[in-house]
């Protein structure tokens, strides 16, 4: 069974006002799980109870780099209580990226966190944005340096296919190079525009991303992704829940057609 999740990033303001209501709405739309963006001040056990009552899984949570480094045990324990299978670590600060003076220390910190996460029975993920694909050093992107410098057993990837495209990369390249290392994949759709940013987000299936082709690629993995996340960061003037429902409907139909 293909499991489809919703991120909470696009709903971060609503989560700040009423996280439990947001979880109920996402369950009503029909998502199988949610990917957190912190706990929004709630006790992990209270979140777990609400997830269970809604019939939702906790896919994982995105945790800031320094919070994870300085409070590793607490971060892991809280996500265990929620029922997360994955924890995503954010990108290190600029001096901790490839070429920066603190890059070796950052890589070692991620390795240690990966070991602790493994011991807890969870999986550590790294989620890319556009700059980790756009910036190249010694013939490799930042994303490739980070992935290649940390053993696959300590760090899995959560490729954001939309950000890869926006950053000028080819999602197919990364899905091929890191096949069987991507247990969670973000389908983020967008359209090119004449705006300052050069793009606008769209619900999955309503932009330029080759969703069908990329989904088919993941079906060829020996270890198929456990979760597909319908991700876009901004609904603009549109209703966020309507956008998420459109993404879910599109991807469910894609799964049915593709097999």
N, C-alpha and C positions, 0 to 999 in steps of 0.2 A: 504493500500500500504506500502510495506517495503521500508524504506528510507536508502540508503547506502552512507556513506560519506568517504572522504579521509582526513587523517591527513596532516598537513603541516610540521610536524617534519622531516620526511624523505626528504623533499624538502626545508629544512631551508636555505641551501646555495643558491639555485636557487631563493628563495623568497627574500633573501637579495639583489640579483641583479635585479630582476624584478618580484615583487609579482603579478602584474596585468597579466603578461604573463602566470605565473603559473596557475592562476585562469582560464584563457581561456583554457589552455591545459587540465586541469582536467574536465572542462565542456565538451570539445570535446571528452574525453574518455567516458563520460557518467555518472559521479558521480552526485548524487542529491545535495550534499552539501560538505562543507569543515569544518574542525576543525582547528582553528587558533593556532599559537604559537607566540602571540604578533602581533603588527601591522606593523612591519618592517619600521617604520618611516612615514607611510602614515596617512593621515587624515581619520577618520572613515567614513565620508560621501563619500569620494572618493572611499573607498573600497565598500561601500554599492552600489554605482552606478555601479561599475564594476560587482559585484555579480548579480545585477538585469539584467544587459545587457547580462550576460552569462547564466542566468537562474539557478543560484546556490543559495542555502540557506547557511546561516552562522549557523552551528550547535552550536558552542561555541568557547571558547578561553581558553588556559591554561595560568594562571597568577602566577608568583612567589609569595611565601607566604608573604614576607615582603612588596612587592609592593602592594599587596591586603590589608594588614593590615594598611599600612601608607597612602594609597591613595584610600580608599574604594569607595568614591563617584565618583571619576574620572574614576576608572576602570569600574564601573557599567555603568556610562553614556556613555562612549565610546562604550561599547559592545551593549548597547541599540541602538545606532545609526547605528551600523553595522547590527543589526537585529538578534543578538544571542538569542537563547532560554536558553542556559546554559553557565555557567562560571565555570571553573575547577580551584580549588586552589591547588597549589603544596604542597608537604609534608613539615611540619615544619623542622627547623634545628635539628640536633641530640639531643640537650638538650631540645628541645620542643616535642620530641617523648615520648611514654610511658616509664616510668622509669626515664626520665630526669627531672632536677630541674625545667624547665620551661613548663613542660607538662600541668599542670592545666591552666596556662596563655594562652598557645596555644589553648587549647580546648575552653576556654572562648572567645578568639579572633575569632575563626571559628564560634562559635555560633552567635556572633554579626554580622559577615559578612553574615551569612546565613539569619539573620533577615532582613538585608538591601537588600540583593538580592531578598528575597521574596517580600518585599515591592515594589520593582521595577518590579515585575511580571516575574522574571527569576528564574532559579533553580541552586543552588550551587552543584557542583560535587566534589568528591575526586577520583583521578585516582591513582591506585597502581602501584608500580614497584616490582621487585623481593624481595628487602630487607624487604619490609613491610609484606611479606609472610614468608620469610625465618627466620626472627627473632621472637622468642617467649618469652613472659614474663608472668609469672603466668598462664601458660596454654593457652594463647591466642596470636595470632599473632598481630603485630603492626596494620595491617589493621583492625582486629576485634576490638581491643581496641578503635581505632579512630571511627569506625562505631558505636560501642555500647555505646560510651560515649557522642555521639551527637544525639539529637533527629532526627528521620527520616524526620520530617517536615522541618528541617533546613539544612540537608546535605543528598543528594542522592549520590549514588555510580556510578562510571564509571569503572567497573571491566575490567582490562586488562587480558584476559584469558591466553595469552601467557606468560606474566610476572609471573602470578600465577604458571603456570606449571614450568617455569624456576626456580622459587623460591622454588620448591619442594612441592607446594600445589596442591590440586585437584580443578580445576575450577568448577566442579560439586558441590562441598561442598559450595562454596561461592555463586553460583547462586541459590542454595537451601536456604541457611541461610538468604540471603538478597533478596529473590524474591520480586518482586513488588517495589523494591527500586533502580532499575537499568534502568533508562530511556535511557542511552547510554551504549553500550557494545563494547569493542575493541576486535576484532578477530586478534590476533597477532600469526602468525605461525612461526615455527622454527624447526630445526633438531639438534640432539645431535652431537657433534664433539669432536675430541681429542685436540682442541685448548685450549688456556689458559682460554678463556671464558666458554668453554664447550658446546657451541651452536653456530649456525648461523641462522639468520633470513631468512625466505622464504615468498613468496607471500602466501596469504590466500588460503588454500587448497593444498599446496605443501609441507607441513611439517607434524609433528606428532600430531598436535592438532586435537581433535575429533570435527571438525567443525559442522558436521551434527548433532551429538548427542547434542552438546551444544546449537545449534540453536533451535532444537526441544524443549529443556528445556525452553527456553525463550517464546516459543509459548504457554506454559502452564500457564504463568503468568496471573493474573487478569488484571494487568497493563503491557501490552507488551512494550518492549523497543521502543522508538520513532526513534532511530538511531542505525545502526550497522556501526562501523568504521573499514575499512580494513587497519590494521595497522602493518607495520614492519619498524624497525628503520634504516635499512641499506640494500641497494641493492648490495653492494660490487662492483664487476666489471660489473654488469648487468645494463641495462638502467632502471632508476627509473620509468619512465612512462610506460614502458613495464611491469614491475612488478606490478604496480598499476592496469593496464588494466587486467592482469591475475587474480588478486585478485577479481576485480569487476565481471569479466566474471564467475569465479568459484562461487561466492556467489549468483549471479543472478540465475545461473542454480540450485544451492542448494535450493533457495527459490521456484523456479518453481516445482522442484521435490517434495519438502516437503509439499508445499501448504500453 
